[in-house]
Amino acid sequence: MNNRNIEYWVIPPQCDAEFAASMEDVLETYEKPYDSSHPVICMDEQPVQLIKDVNVPIEATTEHPRRVDYEYERAGVANIFMYTEPLAGWREAYARETKTKADWALLMAELLEGRYADCETVTLVCDNLNTHTRGAFYEVFEPSRARALVKRINWCYTPKHGSWLNIAENELSSITRQCVGGRRIGSIEELAREIAAWSSDINARQRGVDWQMKIDDARVKLKSVYPKIRL
């Protein structure tokens, strides 16, 4: 089978009221002006294959580039959790061995009690994965602490087949191209160092996100998503 003529794409559903409603929730969230007491945070995650060199690479010289042996060893899979605050030009990537409810809840608590400790509430844009739930906090923390964390989050879920609406997915695409893609990273410790350096470098440039699509645009460009109203 020749796959050269196939382009893989996230195709929005047809006439899907739930998709339209969730999409407009996200787009309306992105249209709001920046409020430091109620910031908008986007999060997403992706797996990364860890790969070790079997033979030590030969470092570059004035006559030769760095030489890496073809042979390698698979060293398991790690996961990158990406959090970004688009209007503040901030993003941070975290490396974890797993992507369980506990991993997610611990990272969220770290942000809510650290960077966002003085914020009354935050709006969280994420997908509706079964690990991204209120209950995740109760599986990790005592009820009083779990409740305090949950009360500070306004949830905004992207629709199924609508991951492109999550700005954190764009950041993951960038970190893949600029940092981890096509490289041999053999341990979670090395991965953590590399993605932390990437986050610091990009944040230092204060690069924000200029999200262009508005609700009115979606109602025209994605008209097929909306149900046909019969009166």
DRENSE-17225 format. One record per residue (C-alpha): residue in three letters; chain; z, y, x. Coordinates in nm, 3 decimals. Each point is the difference from the previous one (the first is absolute). Layout:
<recs>
<rec code="ALA" unit="A" zz="Z" yy="Y" xx="X"/>
...
</recs>
This chain:
<recs>
<rec code="MET" unit="A" zz="0.000" yy="0.000" xx="0.000"/>
<rec code="ASN" unit="A" zz="-0.099" yy="0.339" xx="0.137"/>
<rec code="ASN" unit="A" zz="0.282" yy="0.251" xx="-0.054"/>
<rec code="ARG" unit="A" zz="-0.180" yy="0.293" xx="0.162"/>
<rec code="ASN" unit="A" zz="-0.103" yy="0.133" xx="-0.339"/>
<rec code="ILE" unit="A" zz="0.353" yy="-0.012" xx="-0.144"/>
<rec code="GLU" unit="A" zz="0.223" yy="0.306" xx="0.006"/>
<rec code="TYR" unit="A" zz="0.364" yy="-0.061" xx="-0.095"/>
<rec code="TRP" unit="A" zz="0.151" yy="0.276" xx="-0.208"/>
<rec code="VAL" unit="A" zz="0.289" yy="0.064" xx="-0.237"/>
<rec code="ILE" unit="A" zz="-0.184" yy="0.023" xx="-0.331"/>
<rec code="PRO" unit="A" zz="0.193" yy="0.185" xx="-0.275"/>
<rec code="PRO" unit="A" zz="0.025" yy="-0.184" xx="-0.330"/>
<rec code="GLN" unit="A" zz="-0.199" yy="0.097" xx="-0.307"/>
<rec code="CYS" unit="A" zz="0.165" yy="0.155" xx="-0.306"/>
<rec code="ASP" unit="A" zz="0.354" yy="-0.063" xx="0.123"/>
<rec code="ALA" unit="A" zz="0.256" yy="0.227" xx="-0.164"/>
<rec code="GLU" unit="A" zz="0.288" yy="-0.115" xx="0.222"/>
<rec code="PHE" unit="A" zz="-0.204" yy="0.070" xx="0.314"/>
<rec code="ALA" unit="A" zz="-0.091" yy="0.347" xx="-0.129"/>
<rec code="ALA" unit="A" zz="0.360" yy="0.081" xx="-0.088"/>
<rec code="SER" unit="A" zz="0.139" yy="-0.108" xx="0.339"/>
<rec code="MET" unit="A" zz="-0.282" yy="0.173" xx="0.185"/>
<rec code="GLU" unit="A" zz="0.071" yy="0.328" xx="-0.177"/>
<rec code="ASP" unit="A" zz="0.371" yy="-0.035" xx="0.079"/>
<rec code="VAL" unit="A" zz="-0.087" yy="-0.017" xx="0.370"/>
<rec code="LEU" unit="A" zz="-0.258" yy="0.279" xx="-0.010"/>
<rec code="GLU" unit="A" zz="0.239" yy="0.230" xx="-0.189"/>
<rec code="THR" unit="A" zz="0.267" yy="-0.074" xx="0.262"/>
<rec code="TYR" unit="A" zz="-0.238" yy="0.103" xx="0.279"/>
<rec code="GLU" unit="A" zz="-0.082" yy="0.328" xx="-0.176"/>
<rec code="LYS" unit="A" zz="0.360" yy="0.121" xx="0.004"/>
<rec code="PRO" unit="A" zz="0.091" yy="0.270" xx="0.257"/>
<rec code="TYR" unit="A" zz="0.221" yy="-0.092" xx="0.292"/>
<rec code="ASP" unit="A" zz="0.371" yy="-0.009" xx="-0.081"/>
<rec code="SER" unit="A" zz="0.227" yy="-0.079" xx="0.293"/>
<rec code="SER" unit="A" zz="0.283" yy="-0.096" xx="-0.239"/>
<rec code="HIS" unit="A" zz="-0.224" yy="-0.249" xx="-0.180"/>
<rec code="PRO" unit="A" zz="-0.264" yy="-0.123" xx="0.245"/>
<rec code="VAL" unit="A" zz="-0.279" yy="-0.246" xx="-0.079"/>
<rec code="ILE" unit="A" zz="0.000" yy="-0.309" xx="0.222"/>
<rec code="CYS" unit="A" zz="-0.273" yy="-0.263" xx="0.011"/>
<rec code="MET" unit="A" zz="0.056" yy="-0.349" xx="0.141"/>
<rec code="ASP" unit="A" zz="-0.211" yy="-0.305" xx="0.068"/>
<rec code="GLU" unit="A" zz="0.006" yy="-0.301" xx="0.231"/>
<rec code="GLN" unit="A" zz="-0.234" yy="-0.237" xx="0.179"/>
<rec code="PRO" unit="A" zz="0.024" yy="-0.312" xx="0.221"/>
<rec code="VAL" unit="A" zz="-0.096" yy="0.002" xx="0.369"/>
<rec code="GLN" unit="A" zz="-0.095" yy="-0.305" xx="0.205"/>
<rec code="LEU" unit="A" zz="0.196" yy="-0.006" xx="0.327"/>
<rec code="ILE" unit="A" zz="-0.206" yy="-0.120" xx="0.296"/>
<rec code="LYS" unit="A" zz="0.121" yy="-0.075" xx="0.353"/>
<rec code="ASP" unit="A" zz="-0.202" yy="-0.007" xx="0.320"/>
<rec code="VAL" unit="A" zz="0.008" yy="-0.345" xx="0.162"/>
<rec code="ASN" unit="A" zz="-0.086" yy="0.144" xx="0.341"/>
<rec code="VAL" unit="A" zz="0.126" yy="0.334" xx="0.128"/>
<rec code="PRO" unit="A" zz="-0.273" yy="0.267" xx="-0.025"/>
<rec code="ILE" unit="A" zz="-0.130" yy="0.159" xx="0.320"/>
<rec code="GLU" unit="A" zz="0.063" yy="0.372" xx="-0.011"/>
<rec code="ALA" unit="A" zz="-0.282" yy="0.249" xx="0.039"/>
<rec code="THR" unit="A" zz="-0.106" yy="0.124" xx="0.341"/>
<rec code="THR" unit="A" zz="-0.241" yy="0.268" xx="0.113"/>
<rec code="GLU" unit="A" zz="-0.271" yy="-0.267" xx="0.011"/>
<rec code="HIS" unit="A" zz="0.080" yy="-0.213" xx="-0.305"/>
<rec code="PRO" unit="A" zz="0.134" yy="0.055" xx="-0.354"/>
<rec code="ARG" unit="A" zz="0.306" yy="-0.191" xx="-0.117"/>
<rec code="ARG" unit="A" zz="-0.091" yy="-0.368" xx="-0.022"/>
<rec code="VAL" unit="A" zz="0.144" yy="-0.224" xx="-0.272"/>
<rec code="ASP" unit="A" zz="-0.047" yy="-0.376" xx="-0.015"/>
<rec code="TYR" unit="A" zz="-0.178" yy="-0.135" xx="-0.306"/>
<rec code="GLU" unit="A" zz="0.278" yy="-0.252" xx="-0.062"/>
<rec code="TYR" unit="A" zz="0.286" yy="0.106" xx="-0.223"/>
<rec code="GLU" unit="A" zz="0.289" yy="-0.145" xx="-0.199"/>
<rec code="ARG" unit="A" zz="0.092" yy="0.076" xx="-0.361"/>
<rec code="ALA" unit="A" zz="0.362" yy="0.115" xx="-0.020"/>
<rec code="GLY" unit="A" zz="0.059" yy="0.014" xx="-0.374"/>
<rec code="VAL" unit="A" zz="-0.032" yy="0.280" xx="-0.252"/>
<rec code="ALA" unit="A" zz="0.199" yy="0.322" xx="-0.030"/>
<rec code="ASN" unit="A" zz="-0.012" yy="0.267" xx="-0.268"/>
<rec code="ILE" unit="A" zz="-0.047" yy="0.375" xx="0.015"/>
<rec code="PHE" unit="A" zz="0.177" yy="0.211" xx="-0.262"/>
<rec code="MET" unit="A" zz="-0.154" yy="0.346" xx="-0.029"/>
<rec code="TYR" unit="A" zz="0.181" yy="0.296" xx="-0.154"/>
<rec code="THR" unit="A" zz="-0.162" yy="0.341" xx="-0.026"/>
<rec code="GLU" unit="A" zz="0.082" yy="0.337" xx="-0.151"/>
<rec code="PRO" unit="A" zz="-0.351" yy="0.145" xx="-0.043"/>
<rec code="LEU" unit="A" zz="0.083" yy="0.365" xx="-0.065"/>
<rec code="ALA" unit="A" zz="0.239" yy="0.013" xx="0.296"/>
<rec code="GLY" unit="A" zz="-0.249" yy="-0.156" xx="0.244"/>
<rec code="TRP" unit="A" zz="0.246" yy="-0.278" xx="0.083"/>
<rec code="ARG" unit="A" zz="-0.039" yy="-0.374" xx="0.030"/>
<rec code="GLU" unit="A" zz="0.203" yy="-0.279" xx="0.158"/>
<rec code="ALA" unit="A" zz="-0.095" yy="-0.364" xx="0.060"/>
<rec code="TYR" unit="A" zz="0.256" yy="-0.279" xx="0.032"/>
<rec code="ALA" unit="A" zz="-0.046" yy="-0.355" xx="0.130"/>
<rec code="ARG" unit="A" zz="0.176" yy="-0.288" xx="-0.172"/>
<rec code="GLU" unit="A" zz="-0.020" yy="-0.376" xx="0.038"/>
<rec code="THR" unit="A" zz="-0.019" yy="-0.049" xx="-0.377"/>
<rec code="LYS" unit="A" zz="-0.081" yy="0.203" xx="-0.311"/>
<rec code="THR" unit="A" zz="0.274" yy="-0.108" xx="-0.238"/>
<rec code="LYS" unit="A" zz="0.195" yy="0.198" xx="-0.256"/>
<rec code="ALA" unit="A" zz="0.271" yy="0.040" xx="0.263"/>
<rec code="ASP" unit="A" zz="-0.242" yy="0.146" xx="0.256"/>
<rec code="TRP" unit="A" zz="-0.124" yy="0.251" xx="-0.255"/>
<rec code="ALA" unit="A" zz="0.343" yy="0.096" xx="-0.131"/>
<rec code="LEU" unit="A" zz="0.145" yy="0.046" xx="0.349"/>
<rec code="LEU" unit="A" zz="-0.282" yy="0.230" xx="0.106"/>
<rec code="MET" unit="A" zz="0.020" yy="0.201" xx="-0.322"/>
<rec code="ALA" unit="A" zz="0.377" yy="0.040" xx="0.045"/>
<rec code="GLU" unit="A" zz="-0.053" yy="0.111" xx="0.360"/>
<rec code="LEU" unit="A" zz="-0.231" yy="0.277" xx="-0.119"/>
<rec code="LEU" unit="A" zz="0.206" yy="0.105" xx="-0.305"/>
<rec code="GLU" unit="A" zz="0.320" yy="0.017" xx="0.203"/>
<rec code="GLY" unit="A" zz="-0.166" yy="0.143" xx="0.309"/>
<rec code="ARG" unit="A" zz="-0.307" yy="0.227" xx="-0.017"/>
<rec code="TYR" unit="A" zz="0.049" yy="0.062" xx="-0.374"/>
<rec code="ALA" unit="A" zz="0.380" yy="0.004" xx="-0.014"/>
<rec code="ASP" unit="A" zz="0.007" yy="0.358" xx="-0.131"/>
<rec code="CYS" unit="A" zz="-0.268" yy="-0.055" xx="-0.265"/>
<rec code="GLU" unit="A" zz="0.122" yy="-0.042" xx="-0.355"/>
<rec code="THR" unit="A" zz="-0.290" yy="-0.231" xx="-0.088"/>
<rec code="VAL" unit="A" zz="-0.328" yy="-0.122" xx="0.147"/>
<rec code="THR" unit="A" zz="-0.317" yy="-0.117" xx="-0.171"/>
<rec code="LEU" unit="A" zz="-0.119" yy="-0.330" xx="0.141"/>
<rec code="VAL" unit="A" zz="-0.367" yy="-0.097" xx="-0.029"/>
<rec code="CYS" unit="A" zz="-0.050" yy="-0.370" xx="0.064"/>
<rec code="ASP" unit="A" zz="-0.168" yy="-0.307" xx="-0.142"/>
<rec code="ASN" unit="A" zz="0.166" yy="-0.219" xx="-0.260"/>
<rec code="LEU" unit="A" zz="0.077" yy="-0.285" xx="0.240"/>
<rec code="ASN" unit="A" zz="0.293" yy="-0.220" xx="-0.101"/>
<rec code="THR" unit="A" zz="0.194" yy="0.110" xx="0.310"/>
<rec code="HIS" unit="A" zz="-0.019" yy="0.371" xx="-0.088"/>
<rec code="THR" unit="A" zz="0.259" yy="0.000" xx="-0.277"/>
<rec code="ARG" unit="A" zz="0.333" yy="0.149" xx="-0.100"/>
<rec code="GLY" unit="A" zz="0.153" yy="-0.345" xx="0.016"/>
<rec code="ALA" unit="A" zz="-0.082" yy="-0.028" xx="0.371"/>
<rec code="PHE" unit="A" zz="0.282" yy="0.244" xx="0.077"/>
<rec code="TYR" unit="A" zz="0.248" yy="-0.213" xx="-0.191"/>
<rec code="GLU" unit="A" zz="-0.096" yy="-0.304" xx="0.208"/>
<rec code="VAL" unit="A" zz="0.093" yy="0.183" xx="0.321"/>
<rec code="PHE" unit="A" zz="0.275" yy="0.251" xx="-0.081"/>
<rec code="GLU" unit="A" zz="0.318" yy="0.016" xx="-0.204"/>
<rec code="PRO" unit="A" zz="-0.066" yy="0.117" xx="-0.358"/>
<rec code="SER" unit="A" zz="0.138" yy="0.352" xx="0.049"/>
<rec code="ARG" unit="A" zz="-0.220" yy="0.068" xx="0.301"/>
<rec code="ALA" unit="A" zz="-0.300" yy="-0.168" xx="-0.161"/>
<rec code="ARG" unit="A" zz="0.038" yy="0.213" xx="-0.313"/>
<rec code="ALA" unit="A" zz="0.034" yy="0.319" xx="0.202"/>
<rec code="LEU" unit="A" zz="-0.328" yy="-0.078" xx="0.178"/>
<rec code="VAL" unit="A" zz="-0.187" yy="-0.101" xx="-0.314"/>
<rec code="LYS" unit="A" zz="0.100" yy="0.319" xx="-0.185"/>
<rec code="ARG" unit="A" zz="-0.162" yy="0.213" xx="0.270"/>
<rec code="ILE" unit="A" zz="-0.347" yy="-0.157" xx="-0.035"/>
<rec code="ASN" unit="A" zz="-0.264" yy="0.104" xx="-0.252"/>
<rec code="TRP" unit="A" zz="-0.242" yy="-0.292" xx="-0.004"/>
<rec code="CYS" unit="A" zz="-0.376" yy="0.050" xx="-0.013"/>
<rec code="TYR" unit="A" zz="-0.194" yy="-0.326" xx="0.020"/>
<rec code="THR" unit="A" zz="-0.368" yy="-0.018" xx="0.086"/>
<rec code="PRO" unit="A" zz="-0.203" yy="-0.215" xx="-0.241"/>
<rec code="LYS" unit="A" zz="-0.122" yy="-0.349" xx="0.083"/>
<rec code="HIS" unit="A" zz="-0.334" yy="0.028" xx="0.185"/>
<rec code="GLY" unit="A" zz="0.091" yy="0.363" xx="0.069"/>
<rec code="SER" unit="A" zz="0.151" yy="-0.022" xx="0.348"/>
<rec code="TRP" unit="A" zz="-0.245" yy="0.270" xx="0.114"/>
<rec code="LEU" unit="A" zz="0.217" yy="0.245" xx="-0.195"/>
<rec code="ASN" unit="A" zz="0.284" yy="-0.053" xx="0.249"/>
<rec code="ILE" unit="A" zz="-0.018" yy="0.245" xx="0.291"/>
<rec code="ALA" unit="A" zz="0.210" yy="-0.241" xx="0.208"/>
<rec code="GLU" unit="A" zz="-0.294" yy="-0.241" xx="-0.010"/>
<rec code="ASN" unit="A" zz="-0.211" yy="0.268" xx="0.171"/>
<rec code="GLU" unit="A" zz="0.267" yy="0.033" xx="0.269"/>
<rec code="LEU" unit="A" zz="-0.003" yy="-0.378" xx="0.052"/>
<rec code="SER" unit="A" zz="-0.376" yy="0.014" xx="0.042"/>
<rec code="SER" unit="A" zz="0.046" yy="0.270" xx="0.265"/>
<rec code="ILE" unit="A" zz="0.267" yy="-0.190" xx="0.192"/>
<rec code="THR" unit="A" zz="-0.219" yy="-0.311" xx="-0.004"/>
<rec code="ARG" unit="A" zz="-0.298" yy="0.187" xx="0.145"/>
<rec code="GLN" unit="A" zz="0.193" yy="0.213" xx="0.247"/>
<rec code="CYS" unit="A" zz="0.284" yy="-0.224" xx="0.114"/>
<rec code="VAL" unit="A" zz="0.015" yy="-0.371" xx="-0.084"/>
<rec code="GLY" unit="A" zz="-0.356" yy="-0.102" xx="-0.086"/>
<rec code="GLY" unit="A" zz="-0.184" yy="-0.202" xx="0.266"/>
<rec code="ARG" unit="A" zz="0.303" yy="-0.012" xx="0.231"/>
<rec code="ARG" unit="A" zz="0.219" yy="-0.283" xx="0.120"/>
<rec code="ILE" unit="A" zz="0.357" yy="0.072" xx="-0.096"/>
<rec code="GLY" unit="A" zz="0.216" yy="-0.302" xx="0.069"/>
<rec code="SER" unit="A" zz="0.343" yy="0.076" xx="-0.146"/>
<rec code="ILE" unit="A" zz="0.162" yy="0.192" xx="-0.281"/>
<rec code="GLU" unit="A" zz="0.187" yy="0.210" xx="0.258"/>
<rec code="GLU" unit="A" zz="-0.329" yy="0.108" xx="0.157"/>
<rec code="LEU" unit="A" zz="-0.146" yy="0.068" xx="-0.344"/>
<rec code="ALA" unit="A" zz="0.300" yy="0.216" xx="-0.090"/>
<rec code="ARG" unit="A" zz="-0.041" yy="0.206" xx="0.318"/>
<rec code="GLU" unit="A" zz="-0.373" yy="0.050" xx="-0.052"/>
<rec code="ILE" unit="A" zz="0.016" yy="0.106" xx="-0.364"/>
<rec code="ALA" unit="A" zz="0.300" yy="0.227" xx="0.066"/>
<rec code="ALA" unit="A" zz="-0.200" yy="0.174" xx="0.273"/>
<rec code="TRP" unit="A" zz="-0.295" yy="0.035" xx="-0.238"/>
<rec code="SER" unit="A" zz="0.223" yy="0.151" xx="-0.270"/>
<rec code="SER" unit="A" zz="0.154" yy="0.250" xx="0.242"/>
<rec code="ASP" unit="A" zz="-0.338" yy="0.104" xx="0.138"/>
<rec code="ILE" unit="A" zz="-0.157" yy="0.057" xx="-0.343"/>
<rec code="ASN" unit="A" zz="0.305" yy="0.181" xx="-0.136"/>
<rec code="ALA" unit="A" zz="0.000" yy="0.232" xx="0.301"/>
<rec code="ARG" unit="A" zz="-0.341" yy="0.121" xx="-0.108"/>
<rec code="GLN" unit="A" zz="0.138" yy="0.083" xx="-0.348"/>
<rec code="ARG" unit="A" zz="-0.302" yy="-0.153" xx="-0.167"/>
<rec code="GLY" unit="A" zz="0.040" yy="0.012" xx="-0.376"/>
<rec code="VAL" unit="A" zz="-0.204" yy="-0.159" xx="-0.278"/>
<rec code="ASP" unit="A" zz="-0.245" yy="0.195" xx="-0.214"/>
<rec code="TRP" unit="A" zz="-0.030" yy="-0.218" xx="-0.311"/>
<rec code="GLN" unit="A" zz="-0.308" yy="0.113" xx="-0.190"/>
<rec code="MET" unit="A" zz="-0.017" yy="-0.208" xx="-0.320"/>
<rec code="LYS" unit="A" zz="0.165" yy="0.159" xx="-0.303"/>
<rec code="ILE" unit="A" zz="0.049" yy="-0.140" xx="-0.350"/>
<rec code="ASP" unit="A" zz="-0.298" yy="0.196" xx="-0.133"/>
<rec code="ASP" unit="A" zz="-0.216" yy="-0.146" xx="0.279"/>
<rec code="ALA" unit="A" zz="0.113" yy="-0.354" xx="-0.082"/>
<rec code="ARG" unit="A" zz="-0.087" yy="0.044" xx="-0.367"/>
<rec code="VAL" unit="A" zz="-0.358" yy="0.079" xx="0.102"/>
<rec code="LYS" unit="A" zz="-0.060" yy="-0.216" xx="0.309"/>
<rec code="LEU" unit="A" zz="0.190" yy="-0.302" xx="-0.131"/>
<rec code="LYS" unit="A" zz="-0.096" yy="0.039" xx="-0.364"/>
<rec code="SER" unit="A" zz="-0.063" yy="-0.375" xx="-0.033"/>
<rec code="VAL" unit="A" zz="0.370" yy="-0.069" xx="0.065"/>
<rec code="TYR" unit="A" zz="0.105" yy="0.176" xx="-0.320"/>
<rec code="PRO" unit="A" zz="-0.009" yy="-0.188" xx="-0.330"/>
<rec code="LYS" unit="A" zz="-0.262" yy="0.101" xx="-0.253"/>
<rec code="ILE" unit="A" zz="0.175" yy="0.175" xx="-0.286"/>
<rec code="ARG" unit="A" zz="-0.113" yy="-0.106" xx="-0.347"/>
<rec code="LEU" unit="A" zz="0.124" yy="0.227" xx="-0.278"/>
</recs>
